[in-house]
């Protein structure tokens, strides 16, 4: 069942808040190891190096309105903000995180449309069988 244009809910950003920020130090690569003692072998997987980065935690409150009914909800995103050191000012980290937001949400919307299209095609194929 399709929703006609008059029945599509509206969504709006209630408030754009600065994110919570934390810092993760760079971690060196850890090589894979294998050690055998008697008839017991212990294998440890390696781990690639990780760069330092800030993590921005965004809670985005939104309001969806349909036929004068308001529903309040939110989106929670954790975004990496690459950095060479932990000395970047808080405001700069926030601005870099917020610059990522609109392109990421557009990308997510494109993925939702693509997945929905694939589901619709699959359901159409089921009906014809």
MOPAC internal coordinates of N, CA, C and O (Angstrom, degrees):
PM7 1SCF
backbone

  N    0.0000 0     0.00 0     0.00 0    0    0    0
  C    1.4442 1     0.00 0     0.00 0    1    0    0
  C    1.5288 1   108.74 1     0.00 0    2    1    0
  O    1.2310 1   120.41 1   -56.65 1    3    2    1
  N    1.3045 1   116.82 1   123.35 1    3    2    1
  C    1.4583 1   121.69 1   179.84 1    5    3    2
  C    1.5244 1   110.77 1   -87.62 1    6    5    3
  O    1.2310 1   121.09 1   -30.79 1    7    6    5
  N    1.3172 1   115.52 1   149.21 1    7    6    5
  C    1.4637 1   120.99 1   176.37 1    9    7    6
  C    1.5187 1   107.08 1   -95.46 1   10    9    7
  O    1.2310 1   120.13 1   -54.01 1   11   10    9
  N    1.3419 1   117.35 1   125.99 1   11   10    9
  C    1.4600 1   119.07 1   178.94 1   13   11   10
  C    1.5233 1   109.81 1   -74.63 1   14   13   11
  O    1.2310 1   121.06 1   -17.72 1   15   14   13
  N    1.3424 1   115.57 1   162.28 1   15   14   13
  C    1.4661 1   121.38 1  -175.00 1   17   15   14
  C    1.5190 1   113.41 1   -56.93 1   18   17   15
  O    1.2310 1   119.89 1   147.97 1   19   18   17
  N    1.3396 1   117.82 1   -32.03 1   19   18   17
  C    1.4643 1   120.35 1  -179.04 1   21   19   18
  C    1.5214 1   111.61 1   -72.80 1   22   21   19
  O    1.2310 1   120.19 1   162.45 1   23   22   21
  N    1.3244 1   117.25 1   -17.55 1   23   22   21
  C    1.4527 1   121.03 1  -175.01 1   25   23   22
  C    1.5328 1   113.41 1  -105.77 1   26   25   23
  O    1.2310 1   120.20 1  -172.67 1   27   26   25
  N    1.3298 1   117.22 1     7.33 1   27   26   25
  C    1.4639 1   120.31 1  -179.35 1   29   27   26
  C    1.5352 1   109.08 1   -78.64 1   30   29   27
  O    1.2310 1   119.91 1   -52.02 1   31   30   29
  N    1.3215 1   117.77 1   127.98 1   31   30   29
  C    1.4638 1   120.08 1   177.56 1   33   31   30
  C    1.5307 1   111.09 1   -65.02 1   34   33   31
  O    1.2310 1   120.71 1   -24.18 1   35   34   33
  N    1.2895 1   116.25 1   155.82 1   35   34   33
  C    1.4670 1   122.98 1   175.06 1   37   35   34
  C    1.5231 1   107.81 1  -103.66 1   38   37   35
  O    1.2310 1   120.52 1   -36.79 1   39   38   37
  N    1.3246 1   116.60 1   143.21 1   39   38   37
  C    1.4599 1   120.14 1   177.27 1   41   39   38
  C    1.5175 1   108.04 1  -124.95 1   42   41   39
  O    1.2310 1   121.11 1   -39.59 1   43   42   41
  N    1.3193 1   115.48 1   140.41 1   43   42   41
  C    1.4612 1   119.09 1   178.52 1   45   43   42
  C    1.5243 1   110.44 1  -142.21 1   46   45   43
  O    1.2310 1   122.12 1   -31.24 1   47   46   45
  N    1.3081 1   113.55 1   148.76 1   47   46   45
  C    1.4525 1   121.74 1   176.21 1   49   47   46
  C    1.5197 1   107.79 1   -73.97 1   50   49   47
  O    1.2310 1   120.22 1   -53.54 1   51   50   49
  N    1.3190 1   117.18 1   126.46 1   51   50   49
  C    1.4621 1   119.58 1   179.25 1   53   51   50
  C    1.5270 1   111.60 1   -81.87 1   54   53   51
  O    1.2310 1   120.74 1   140.82 1   55   54   53
  N    1.3178 1   116.19 1   -39.18 1   55   54   53
  C    1.4591 1   119.85 1  -177.30 1   57   55   54
  C    1.5233 1   108.28 1  -163.73 1   58   57   55
  O    1.2310 1   120.29 1   -45.38 1   59   58   57
  N    1.3154 1   117.05 1   134.62 1   59   58   57
  C    1.4575 1   120.60 1   174.69 1   61   59   58
  C    1.5188 1   107.71 1   -97.36 1   62   61   59
  O    1.2310 1   121.09 1   -69.04 1   63   62   61
  N    1.3150 1   115.53 1   110.96 1   63   62   61
  C    1.4647 1   121.08 1  -176.20 1   65   63   62
  C    1.5199 1   110.28 1  -101.76 1   66   65   63
  O    1.2310 1   121.27 1   -27.15 1   67   66   65
  N    1.3129 1   115.18 1   152.85 1   67   66   65
  C    1.4624 1   118.78 1   172.74 1   69   67   66
  C    1.5233 1   108.38 1   -69.41 1   70   69   67
  O    1.2310 1   120.65 1   -36.64 1   71   70   69
  N    1.3379 1   116.36 1   143.36 1   71   70   69
  C    1.4633 1   119.42 1  -177.16 1   73   71   70
  C    1.5283 1   112.65 1   -78.86 1   74   73   71
  O    1.2310 1   121.50 1   -19.28 1   75   74   73
  N    1.3323 1   114.73 1   160.72 1   75   74   73
  C    1.4521 1   120.52 1   166.92 1   77   75   74
  C    1.5242 1   107.28 1   -76.33 1   78   77   75
  O    1.2310 1   120.06 1   -36.43 1   79   78   77
  N    1.3120 1   117.49 1   143.57 1   79   78   77
  C    1.4605 1   121.51 1  -174.36 1   81   79   78
  C    1.5263 1   110.35 1  -125.85 1   82   81   79
  O    1.2310 1   120.71 1   -43.21 1   83   82   81
  N    1.3228 1   116.25 1   136.79 1   83   82   81
  C    1.4662 1   120.95 1   169.98 1   85   83   82
  C    1.5238 1   107.67 1  -135.92 1   86   85   83
  O    1.2310 1   120.33 1   -18.72 1   87   86   85
  N    1.3217 1   116.98 1   161.28 1   87   86   85
  C    1.4614 1   122.18 1  -176.61 1   89   87   86
  C    1.5173 1   109.89 1  -118.59 1   90   89   87
  O    1.2310 1   120.77 1   -43.39 1   91   90   89
  N    1.3377 1   116.13 1   136.61 1   91   90   89
  C    1.4650 1   121.87 1   174.62 1   93   91   90
  C    1.5177 1   108.64 1  -117.90 1   94   93   91
  O    1.2310 1   121.22 1   -58.18 1   95   94   93
  N    1.3237 1   115.28 1   121.82 1   95   94   93
  C    1.4663 1   120.42 1   179.56 1   97   95   94
  C    1.5207 1   110.65 1   -70.49 1   98   97   95
  O    1.2310 1   121.02 1   -25.64 1   99   98   97
  N    1.3189 1   115.65 1   154.36 1   99   98   97
  C    1.4606 1   120.98 1   176.40 1  101   99   98
  C    1.5271 1   109.03 1   -62.02 1  102  101   99
  O    1.2310 1   120.90 1   -33.78 1  103  102  101
  N    1.3229 1   115.89 1   146.22 1  103  102  101
  C    1.4631 1   121.34 1   177.98 1  105  103  102
  C    1.5265 1   108.08 1  -124.51 1  106  105  103
  O    1.2310 1   120.16 1   -46.98 1  107  106  105
  N    1.3317 1   117.30 1   133.02 1  107  106  105
  C    1.4647 1   119.34 1   179.68 1  109  107  106
  C    1.5301 1   111.46 1   -71.68 1  110  109  107
  O    1.2310 1   121.24 1   -19.23 1  111  110  109
  N    1.3095 1   115.23 1   160.77 1  111  110  109
  C    1.4671 1   120.29 1   176.86 1  113  111  110
  C    1.5263 1   109.27 1   -65.76 1  114  113  111
  O    1.2310 1   120.91 1   -33.50 1  115  114  113
  N    1.3182 1   115.86 1   146.50 1  115  114  113
  C    1.4650 1   122.10 1   176.08 1  117  115  114
  C    1.5315 1   106.24 1  -116.92 1  118  117  115
  O    1.2310 1   119.97 1   -62.05 1  119  118  117
  N    1.3328 1   117.66 1   117.95 1  119  118  117
  C    1.4642 1   118.75 1  -178.61 1  121  119  118
  C    1.5316 1   111.88 1   -71.40 1  122  121  119
  O    1.2310 1   121.14 1   -25.70 1  123  122  121
  N    1.3174 1   115.43 1   154.30 1  123  122  121
  C    1.4625 1   120.64 1   175.59 1  125  123  122
  C    1.5330 1   108.24 1   -69.27 1  126  125  123
  O    1.2310 1   120.58 1   -35.62 1  127  126  125
  N    1.3267 1   116.51 1   144.38 1  127  126  125
  C    1.4700 1   120.63 1   178.27 1  129  127  126
  C    1.5219 1   109.73 1  -130.88 1  130  129  127
  O    1.2310 1   121.84 1   -24.49 1  131  130  129
  N    1.3075 1   114.09 1   155.51 1  131  130  129
  C    1.4601 1   121.17 1   176.35 1  133  131  130
  C    1.5280 1   106.78 1  -143.79 1  134  133  131
  O    1.2310 1   120.73 1   -53.39 1  135  134  133
  N    1.3242 1   116.21 1   126.61 1  135  134  133
  C    1.4637 1   120.51 1  -178.29 1  137  135  134
  C    1.5286 1   108.69 1  -132.17 1  138  137  135
  O    1.2310 1   121.65 1   -51.77 1  139  138  137
  N    1.3304 1   114.44 1   128.23 1  139  138  137
  C    1.4589 1   119.81 1   179.54 1  141  139  138
  C    1.5129 1   110.07 1  -112.87 1  142  141  139
  O    1.2310 1   120.96 1   -51.93 1  143  142  141
  N    1.3179 1   115.77 1   128.07 1  143  142  141
  C    1.4635 1   122.74 1   175.23 1  145  143  142
  C    1.5241 1   106.49 1  -126.15 1  146  145  143
  O    1.2310 1   121.24 1   -68.58 1  147  146  145
  N    1.3170 1   115.24 1   111.42 1  147  146  145
  C    1.4680 1   118.46 1  -176.87 1  149  147  146
  C    1.5168 1   109.29 1    64.72 1  150  149  147
  O    1.2310 1   120.34 1    55.42 1  151  150  149
  N    1.3368 1   116.95 1  -124.58 1  151  150  149
  C    1.4641 1   120.17 1   178.91 1  153  151  150
  C    1.5334 1   112.60 1  -103.35 1  154  153  151
  O    1.2310 1   120.45 1  -161.12 1  155  154  153
  N    1.3273 1   116.75 1    18.88 1  155  154  153
  C    1.4647 1   121.87 1   179.09 1  157  155  154
  C    1.5262 1   109.54 1  -114.23 1  158  157  155
  O    1.2310 1   121.20 1   -54.97 1  159  158  157
  N    1.3282 1   115.32 1   125.03 1  159  158  157
  C    1.4648 1   120.83 1   177.20 1  161  159  158
  C    1.5208 1   108.76 1  -114.94 1  162  161  159
  O    1.2310 1   120.99 1   -50.13 1  163  162  161
  N    1.3278 1   115.71 1   129.87 1  163  162  161
  C    1.4575 1   121.53 1   177.15 1  165  163  162
  C    1.5167 1   107.54 1  -111.42 1  166  165  163
  O    1.2310 1   120.76 1   -61.11 1  167  166  165
  N    1.3432 1   116.14 1   118.89 1  167  166  165
  C    1.4555 1   122.54 1   177.84 1  169  167  166
  C    1.5213 1   109.00 1  -107.29 1  170  169  167
  O    1.2310 1   120.76 1   -51.13 1  171  170  169
  N    1.3146 1   116.16 1   128.87 1  171  170  169
  C    1.4623 1   121.60 1   175.73 1  173  171  170
  C    1.5257 1   108.00 1  -115.45 1  174  173  171
  O    1.2310 1   120.94 1   -55.09 1  175  174  173
  N    1.3134 1   115.82 1   124.91 1  175  174  173
  C    1.4657 1   120.31 1   179.68 1  177  175  174
  C    1.5170 1   109.76 1   -68.37 1  178  177  175
  O    1.2310 1   121.10 1   -33.60 1  179  178  177
  N    1.2969 1   115.51 1   146.40 1  179  178  177
  C    1.4566 1   119.96 1   175.19 1  181  179  178
  C    1.5118 1   110.88 1   -77.95 1  182  181  179
  O    1.2310 1   121.48 1    -7.39 1  183  182  181
  N    1.3121 1   114.77 1   172.61 1  183  182  181
  C    1.4615 1   120.16 1  -179.34 1  185  183  182
  C    1.5201 1   107.39 1  -140.64 1  186  185  183
  O    1.2310 1   120.00 1   -50.34 1  187  186  185
  N    1.3389 1   117.60 1   129.66 1  187  186  185
  C    1.4690 1   118.55 1   178.95 1  189  187  186
  C    1.5247 1   111.56 1   -69.27 1  190  189  187
  O    1.2310 1   121.22 1   -20.03 1  191  190  189
  N    1.3150 1   115.27 1   159.97 1  191  190  189
  C    1.4648 1   120.31 1   176.81 1  193  191  190
  C    1.5271 1   109.29 1   -63.74 1  194  193  191
  O    1.2310 1   120.55 1   -31.93 1  195  194  193
  N    1.3190 1   116.56 1   148.07 1  195  194  193
  C    1.4668 1   121.38 1   176.84 1  197  195  194
  C    1.5256 1   108.57 1  -119.88 1  198  197  195
  O    1.2310 1   120.47 1   -46.87 1  199  198  197
  N    1.3323 1   116.71 1   133.13 1  199  198  197
  C    1.4669 1   119.19 1   178.31 1  201  199  198
  C    1.5263 1   110.87 1   -76.47 1  202  201  199
  O    1.2310 1   120.78 1   -17.14 1  203  202  201
  N    1.3131 1   116.11 1   162.86 1  203  202  201
  C    1.4614 1   118.97 1   174.13 1  205  203  202
  C    1.5287 1   108.30 1   -74.76 1  206  205  203
  O    1.2310 1   121.10 1   -30.71 1  207  206  205
  N    1.3306 1   115.50 1   149.29 1  207  206  205
  C    1.4662 1   119.76 1   179.60 1  209  207  206
  C    1.5246 1   109.00 1  -162.88 1  210  209  207
  O    1.2310 1   121.80 1   -22.24 1  211  210  209
  N    1.3166 1   114.17 1   157.76 1  211  210  209
  C    1.4546 1   120.55 1   169.37 1  213  211  210
  C    1.5170 1   107.08 1   -94.07 1  214  213  211
  O    1.2310 1   120.53 1   -32.60 1  215  214  213
  N    1.3097 1   116.60 1   147.40 1  215  214  213
  C    1.4562 1   121.43 1   173.02 1  217  215  214
  C    1.5238 1   106.91 1  -110.07 1  218  217  215
  O    1.2310 1   121.32 1   -57.49 1  219  218  217
  N    1.3257 1   115.07 1   122.51 1  219  218  217
  C    1.4589 1   120.66 1   177.76 1  221  219  218
  C    1.5250 1   108.17 1  -102.75 1  222  221  219
  O    1.2310 1   120.64 1   -55.54 1  223  222  221
  N    1.3194 1   116.38 1   124.46 1  223  222  221
  C    1.4635 1   121.53 1  -179.82 1  225  223  222
  C    1.5265 1   108.25 1  -107.38 1  226  225  223
  O    1.2310 1   121.56 1   -69.42 1  227  226  225
  N    1.3287 1   114.62 1   110.58 1  227  226  225
  C    1.4596 1   120.82 1  -175.01 1  229  227  226
  C    1.5262 1   110.73 1  -106.76 1  230  229  227
  O    1.2310 1   121.03 1   -53.83 1  231  230  229
  N    1.3106 1   115.63 1   126.17 1  231  230  229
  C    1.4527 1   121.69 1   171.54 1  233  231  230
  C    1.5261 1   105.87 1  -109.80 1  234  233  231
  O    1.2310 1   120.70 1   -65.30 1  235  234  233
  N    1.3308 1   116.27 1   114.70 1  235  234  233
  C    1.4625 1   121.10 1  -171.80 1  237  235  234
  C    1.5272 1   108.93 1  -112.56 1  238  237  235
  O    1.2310 1   119.89 1   -77.19 1  239  238  237
  N    1.3320 1   117.81 1   102.81 1  239  238  237
  C    1.4654 1   119.85 1   179.43 1  241  239  238
  C    1.5279 1   110.90 1   -75.79 1  242  241  239
  O    1.2310 1   120.86 1   -46.94 1  243  242  241
  N    1.3400 1   115.95 1   133.06 1  243  242  241
  C    1.4579 1   121.47 1   178.69 1  245  243  242
  C    1.5226 1   109.71 1  -130.86 1  246  245  243
  O    1.2310 1   121.68 1   -22.89 1  247  246  245
  N    1.3283 1   114.39 1   157.11 1  247  246  245
  C    1.4617 1   120.66 1   176.60 1  249  247  246
  C    1.5227 1   107.69 1  -123.74 1  250  249  247
  O    1.2310 1   120.89 1   -51.40 1  251  250  249
  N    1.3189 1   115.90 1   128.60 1  251  250  249
  C    1.4586 1   121.99 1   175.68 1  253  251  250
  C    1.5227 1   106.94 1  -107.53 1  254  253  251
  O    1.2310 1   121.12 1   -52.03 1  255  254  253
  N    1.3335 1   115.46 1   127.97 1  255  254  253
  C    1.4667 1   120.96 1  -177.96 1  257  255  254
  C    1.5225 1   109.42 1  -119.75 1  258  257  255
  O    1.2310 1   121.29 1   -46.46 1  259  258  257
  N    1.3282 1   115.13 1   133.54 1  259  258  257
  C    1.4638 1   121.75 1   177.45 1  261  259  258
  C    1.5231 1   107.53 1  -148.04 1  262  261  259
  O    1.2310 1   120.48 1   -55.60 1  263  262  261
  N    1.3186 1   116.69 1   124.40 1  263  262  261
  C    1.4722 1   122.27 1   179.47 1  265  263  262
  C    1.5264 1   112.24 1    47.59 1  266  265  263
  O    1.2310 1   120.99 1  -132.54 1  267  266  265
  N    1.3175 1   115.71 1    47.46 1  267  266  265
  C    1.4672 1   123.98 1   179.31 1  269  267  266
  C    1.5277 1   113.74 1    64.78 1  270  269  267
  O    1.2310 1   120.24 1  -162.89 1  271  270  269
  N    1.3143 1   117.15 1    17.11 1  271  270  269
  C    1.4671 1   121.94 1   173.86 1  273  271  270
  C    1.5219 1   107.33 1  -103.37 1  274  273  271
  O    1.2310 1   120.64 1   -54.53 1  275  274  273
  N    1.3265 1   116.39 1   125.47 1  275  274  273
  C    1.4606 1   121.45 1   178.84 1  277  275  274
  C    1.5244 1   110.16 1  -104.01 1  278  277  275
  O    1.2310 1   120.93 1   -51.81 1  279  278  277
  N    1.3114 1   115.82 1   128.19 1  279  278  277
  C    1.4594 1   121.92 1   175.49 1  281  279  278
  C    1.5238 1   107.81 1  -119.33 1  282  281  279
  O    1.2310 1   120.68 1   -55.06 1  283  282  281
  N    1.3153 1   116.30 1   124.94 1  283  282  281
  C    1.4591 1   121.34 1  -178.21 1  285  283  282
  C    1.5256 1   109.34 1  -102.08 1  286  285  283
  O    1.2310 1   121.32 1   -46.50 1  287  286  285
  N    1.3065 1   115.09 1   133.50 1  287  286  285
  C    1.4602 1   120.66 1   177.62 1  289  287  286
  C    1.5208 1   108.45 1  -152.06 1  290  289  287
  O    1.2310 1   120.60 1    11.19 1  291  290  289
  N    1.2806 1   116.47 1  -168.81 1  291  290  289
  C    1.4479 1   119.11 1  -179.22 1  293  291  290
  C    1.5120 1   111.92 1  -157.89 1  294  293  291
  O    1.2310 1   121.53 1   -19.21 1  295  294  293
  N    1.3017 1   114.67 1   160.79 1  295  294  293
  C    1.4528 1   122.90 1   174.59 1  297  295  294
  C    1.5181 1   106.81 1  -112.21 1  298  297  295
  O    1.2310 1   120.39 1   -41.88 1  299  298  297
  N    1.3173 1   116.87 1   138.12 1  299  298  297
  C    1.4531 1   120.43 1   176.91 1  301  299  298
  C    1.5157 1   107.56 1  -120.30 1  302  301  299
  O    1.2310 1   120.67 1   -56.74 1  303  302  301
  N    1.3191 1   116.32 1   123.26 1  303  302  301
  C    1.4617 1   121.80 1  -179.47 1  305  303  302
  C    1.5144 1   110.32 1  -128.53 1  306  305  303
  O    1.2310 1   121.22 1   -36.54 1  307  306  305
  N    1.3116 1   115.27 1   143.46 1  307  306  305
  C    1.4652 1   122.23 1   172.26 1  309  307  306
  C    1.5177 1   106.02 1  -114.55 1  310  309  307
  O    1.2310 1   120.64 1   -60.72 1  311  310  309
  N    1.3333 1   116.39 1   119.28 1  311  310  309
  C    1.4568 1   121.33 1  -176.02 1  313  311  310
  C    1.5212 1   110.93 1  -119.42 1  314  313  311
  O    1.2310 1   119.87 1   -44.07 1  315  314  313
  N    1.3347 1   117.85 1   135.93 1  315  314  313
  C    1.4521 1   120.14 1   174.85 1  317  315  314
  C    1.5331 1   109.93 1   -81.70 1  318  317  315
  O    1.2310 1   120.93 1   -38.75 1  319  318  317
  N    1.3115 1   115.84 1   141.25 1  319  318  317
  C    1.4595 1   121.83 1   174.70 1  321  319  318
  C    1.5330 1   105.91 1  -124.51 1  322  321  319
  O    1.2310 1   120.06 1   -77.97 1  323  322  321
  N    1.3480 1   117.50 1   102.03 1  323  322  321
  C    1.4683 1   120.07 1  -178.00 1  325  323  322
  C    1.5300 1   111.83 1   -61.89 1  326  325  323
  O    1.2310 1   121.11 1   -34.25 1  327  326  325
  N    1.3231 1   115.48 1   145.75 1  327  326  325
  C    1.4650 1   120.76 1   179.89 1  329  327  326
  C    1.5216 1   109.57 1  -159.17 1  330  329  327
  O    1.2310 1   120.00 1   -32.93 1  331  330  329
  N    1.3075 1   117.60 1   147.07 1  331  330  329
  C    1.4673 1   119.24 1   177.39 1  333  331  330
  C    1.5350 1   112.85 1   -79.23 1  334  333  331
  O    1.2310 1   119.99 1   160.55 1  335  334  333
  N    1.3349 1   117.62 1   -19.45 1  335  334  333
  C    1.4703 1   119.18 1  -179.22 1  337  335  334
  C    1.5261 1   110.26 1  -152.13 1  338  337  335
  O    1.2310 1   121.21 1    -8.96 1  339  338  337
  N    1.3177 1   115.30 1   171.04 1  339  338  337
  C    1.4629 1   120.32 1   178.75 1  341  339  338
  C    1.5241 1   112.00 1   -87.38 1  342  341  339
  O    1.2310 1   119.96 1  -169.02 1  343  342  341
  N    1.3126 1   117.69 1    10.98 1  343  342  341
  C    1.4660 1   121.33 1  -175.98 1  345  343  342
  C    1.5290 1   113.69 1   -93.65 1  346  345  343
  O    1.2310 1   119.66 1  -172.94 1  347  346  345
  N    1.3187 1   118.25 1     7.06 1  347  346  345
  C    1.4624 1   120.78 1   178.50 1  349  347  346
  C    1.5324 1   109.12 1   -70.34 1  350  349  347
  O    1.2310 1   119.79 1   -45.79 1  351  350  349
  N    1.3301 1   118.01 1   134.21 1  351  350  349
  C    1.4631 1   119.81 1   179.27 1  353  351  350
  C    1.5360 1   112.29 1   -61.97 1  354  353  351
  O    1.2310 1   121.36 1   -34.23 1  355  354  353
  N    1.3117 1   115.00 1   145.77 1  355  354  353
  C    1.4697 1   122.52 1  -178.71 1  357  355  354
  C    1.5202 1   111.61 1   -51.83 1  358  357  355
  O    1.2310 1   120.41 1   133.16 1  359  358  357
  N    1.3002 1   116.83 1   -46.84 1  359  358  357
  C    1.4790 1   121.04 1  -177.65 1  361  359  358
  C    1.5229 1   111.05 1   -60.41 1  362  361  359
  O    1.2310 1   119.91 1   139.58 1  363  362  361
  N    1.3406 1   117.78 1   -40.42 1  363  362  361
  C    1.4590 1   121.28 1   179.63 1  365  363  362
  C    1.5310 1   110.98 1   -65.69 1  366  365  363
  O    1.2310 1   120.32 1   139.23 1  367  366  365
  N    1.3263 1   117.00 1   -40.77 1  367  366  365
  C    1.4645 1   120.82 1   177.97 1  369  367  366
  C    1.5278 1   109.55 1   -62.61 1  370  369  367
  O    1.2310 1   120.27 1   135.07 1  371  370  369
  N    1.3209 1   117.08 1   -44.93 1  371  370  369
  C    1.4721 1   121.52 1   179.30 1  373  371  370
  C    1.5190 1   110.85 1   -60.30 1  374  373  371
  O    1.2310 1   120.27 1   134.54 1  375  374  373
  N    1.3240 1   117.09 1   -45.46 1  375  374  373
  C    1.4565 1   120.34 1  -178.66 1  377  375  374
  C    1.5270 1   111.51 1   -64.19 1  378  377  375
  O    1.2310 1   119.95 1   139.92 1  379  378  377
  N    1.3370 1   117.71 1   -40.08 1  379  378  377
  C    1.4615 1   120.63 1   177.67 1  381  379  378
  C    1.5356 1   110.99 1   -64.55 1  382  381  379
  O    1.2310 1   120.60 1   140.72 1  383  382  381
  N    1.3151 1   116.47 1   -39.28 1  383  382  381
  C    1.4697 1   120.17 1   178.09 1  385  383  382
  C    1.5233 1   110.16 1   -65.49 1  386  385  383
  O    1.2310 1   120.12 1   134.76 1  387  386  385
  N    1.3283 1   117.38 1   -45.24 1  387  386  385
  C    1.4621 1   120.71 1  -177.98 1  389  387  386
  C    1.5257 1   111.91 1   -68.31 1  390  389  387
  O    1.2310 1   119.98 1   151.21 1  391  390  389
  N    1.3439 1   117.65 1   -28.79 1  391  390  389
  C    1.4694 1   120.57 1   175.93 1  393  391  390
  C    1.5267 1   111.14 1   -63.91 1  394  393  391
  O    1.2310 1   120.18 1   150.02 1  395  394  393
  N    1.3276 1   117.25 1   -29.98 1  395  394  393
  C    1.4657 1   121.55 1   179.70 1  397  395  394
  C    1.5300 1   112.33 1   -74.87 1  398  397  395
  O    1.2310 1   120.84 1   155.87 1  399  398  397
  N    1.3131 1   116.01 1   -24.13 1  399  398  397
  C    1.4620 1   120.98 1  -167.00 1  401  399  398
  C    1.5257 1   114.23 1   -59.76 1  402  401  399
  O    1.2310 1   119.24 1   123.83 1  403  402  401
  N    1.3147 1   119.05 1   -56.17 1  403  402  401
  C    1.4745 1   120.80 1  -176.32 1  405  403  402
  C    1.5337 1   111.89 1   -61.42 1  406  405  403
  O    1.2310 1   118.72 1   133.07 1  407  406  405
  N    1.3384 1   120.05 1   -46.93 1  407  406  405
  C    1.4703 1   118.52 1   178.08 1  409  407  406
  C    1.5330 1   112.77 1   -61.93 1  410  409  407
  O    1.2310 1   119.96 1   143.15 1  411  410  409
  N    1.3316 1   117.69 1   -36.85 1  411  410  409
  C    1.4613 1   119.88 1   178.54 1  413  411  410
  C    1.5238 1   111.86 1   -67.04 1  414  413  411
  O    1.2310 1   120.20 1   138.53 1  415  414  413
  N    1.3319 1   117.21 1   -41.47 1  415  414  413
  C    1.4591 1   119.79 1   178.64 1  417  415  414
  C    1.5297 1   111.58 1   -67.04 1  418  417  415
  O    1.2310 1   120.35 1   144.11 1  419  418  417
  N    1.3551 1   116.94 1   -35.89 1  419  418  417
  C    1.4688 1   119.96 1   175.42 1  421  419  418
  C    1.5301 1   110.11 1   -63.38 1  422  421  419
  O    1.2310 1   120.79 1   136.82 1  423  422  421
  N    1.3191 1   116.09 1   -43.18 1  423  422  421
  C    1.4582 1   120.95 1   178.33 1  425  423  422
  C    1.5248 1   110.78 1   -61.52 1  426  425  423
  O    1.2310 1   120.60 1   138.54 1  427  426  425
  N    1.3333 1   116.46 1   -41.46 1  427  426  425
  C    1.4612 1   120.93 1   178.09 1  429  427  426
  C    1.5304 1   110.48 1   -63.43 1  430  429  427
  O    1.2310 1   119.99 1   137.33 1  431  430  429
  N    1.3259 1   117.62 1   -42.67 1  431  430  429
  C    1.4615 1   121.29 1   178.74 1  433  431  430
  C    1.5349 1   110.14 1   -61.65 1  434  433  431
  O    1.2310 1   120.24 1   138.98 1  435  434  433
  N    1.3277 1   117.15 1   -41.02 1  435  434  433
  C    1.4670 1   120.61 1   177.14 1  437  435  434
  C    1.5237 1   110.98 1   -61.80 1  438  437  435
  O    1.2310 1   120.54 1   138.55 1  439  438  437
  N    1.3348 1   116.57 1   -41.45 1  439  438  437
  C    1.4655 1   120.38 1   179.28 1  441  439  438
  C    1.5285 1   111.43 1   -65.82 1  442  441  439
  O    1.2310 1   120.53 1   140.64 1  443  442  441
  N    1.3288 1   116.59 1   -39.36 1  443  442  441
  C    1.4611 1   120.34 1   178.13 1  445  443  442
  C    1.5305 1   109.61 1   -61.92 1  446  445  443
  O    1.2310 1   120.11 1   134.22 1  447  446  445
  N    1.3405 1   117.39 1   -45.78 1  447  446  445
  C    1.4613 1   120.66 1   178.71 1  449  447  446
  C    1.5216 1   111.58 1   -61.76 1  450  449  447
  O    1.2310 1   120.44 1   139.55 1  451  450  449
  N    1.3256 1   116.77 1   -40.45 1  451  450  449
  C    1.4634 1   120.99 1   179.75 1  453  451  450
  C    1.5287 1   110.77 1   -65.49 1  454  453  451
  O    1.2310 1   120.37 1   134.26 1  455  454  453
  N    1.3303 1   116.89 1   -45.74 1  455  454  453
  C    1.4685 1   120.59 1   178.93 1  457  455  454
  C    1.5255 1   111.08 1   -64.13 1  458  457  455
  O    1.2310 1   120.55 1   137.77 1  459  458  457
  N    1.3311 1   116.56 1   -42.23 1  459  458  457
  C    1.4599 1   120.57 1   179.49 1  461  459  458
  C    1.5229 1   110.34 1   -62.76 1  462  461  459
  O    1.2310 1   120.65 1   140.50 1  463  462  461
  N    1.3337 1   116.36 1   -39.50 1  463  462  461
  C    1.4591 1   120.36 1   177.13 1  465  463  462
  C    1.5141 1   111.43 1   -62.42 1  466  465  463
  O    1.2310 1   120.17 1   138.91 1  467  466  465
  N    1.3280 1   117.28 1   -41.09 1  467  466  465
  C    1.4680 1   121.27 1   178.74 1  469  467  466
  C    1.5218 1   110.58 1   -65.81 1  470  469  467
  O    1.2310 1   120.25 1   140.12 1  471  470  469
  N    1.3280 1   117.13 1   -39.88 1  471  470  469
  C    1.4698 1   120.83 1   177.96 1  473  471  470
  C    1.5258 1   109.47 1   -64.67 1  474  473  471
  O    1.2310 1   120.24 1   136.68 1  475  474  473
  N    1.3231 1   117.15 1   -43.32 1  475  474  473
  C    1.4655 1   121.17 1   179.32 1  477  475  474
  C    1.5208 1   111.88 1   -61.54 1  478  477  475
  O    1.2310 1   120.18 1   138.40 1  479  478  477
  N    1.3300 1   117.26 1   -41.60 1  479  478  477
  C    1.4657 1   120.84 1   178.05 1  481  479  478
  C    1.5211 1   110.44 1   -64.75 1  482  481  479
  O    1.2310 1   120.38 1   137.90 1  483  482  481
  N    1.3208 1   116.87 1   -42.10 1  483  482  481
  C    1.4707 1   120.67 1   179.13 1  485  483  482
  C    1.5248 1   110.46 1   -63.12 1  486  485  483
  O    1.2310 1   120.52 1   137.56 1  487  486  485
  N    1.3341 1   116.62 1   -42.44 1  487  486  485
  C    1.4777 1   119.72 1   179.86 1  489  487  486
  C    1.5201 1   110.13 1   -66.80 1  490  489  487
  O    1.2310 1   119.94 1   143.45 1  491  490  489
  N    1.3306 1   117.72 1   -36.55 1  491  490  489
  C    1.4615 1   121.20 1   177.58 1  493  491  490
  C    1.5173 1   111.06 1   -65.15 1  494  493  491
  O    1.2310 1   120.22 1   141.38 1  495  494  493
  N    1.3343 1   117.18 1   -38.62 1  495  494  493
  C    1.4686 1   121.48 1   179.03 1  497  495  494
  C    1.5341 1   109.78 1   -67.16 1  498  497  495
  O    1.2310 1   119.73 1   143.61 1  499  498  497
  N    1.3259 1   118.12 1   -36.39 1  499  498  497
  C    1.4653 1   121.25 1   178.84 1  501  499  498
  C    1.5311 1   110.54 1   -64.64 1  502  501  499
  O    1.2310 1   120.83 1   142.20 1  503  502  501
  N    1.3136 1   116.02 1   -37.80 1  503  502  501
  C    1.4726 1   119.72 1  -177.14 1  505  503  502
  C    1.5288 1   111.91 1   -69.59 1  506  505  503
  O    1.2310 1   120.36 1   149.48 1  507  506  505
  N    1.3371 1   116.92 1   -30.52 1  507  506  505
  C    1.4582 1   119.68 1  -177.58 1  509  507  506
  C    1.5224 1   112.74 1   -83.68 1  510  509  507
  O    1.2310 1   120.07 1   167.32 1  511  510  509
  N    1.3145 1   117.47 1   -12.68 1  511  510  509
  C    1.4688 1   120.52 1  -178.86 1  513  511  510
  C    1.5019 1   111.80 1   -81.47 1  514  513  511
  O    1.2310 1   120.10 1   180.00 1  515  514  513

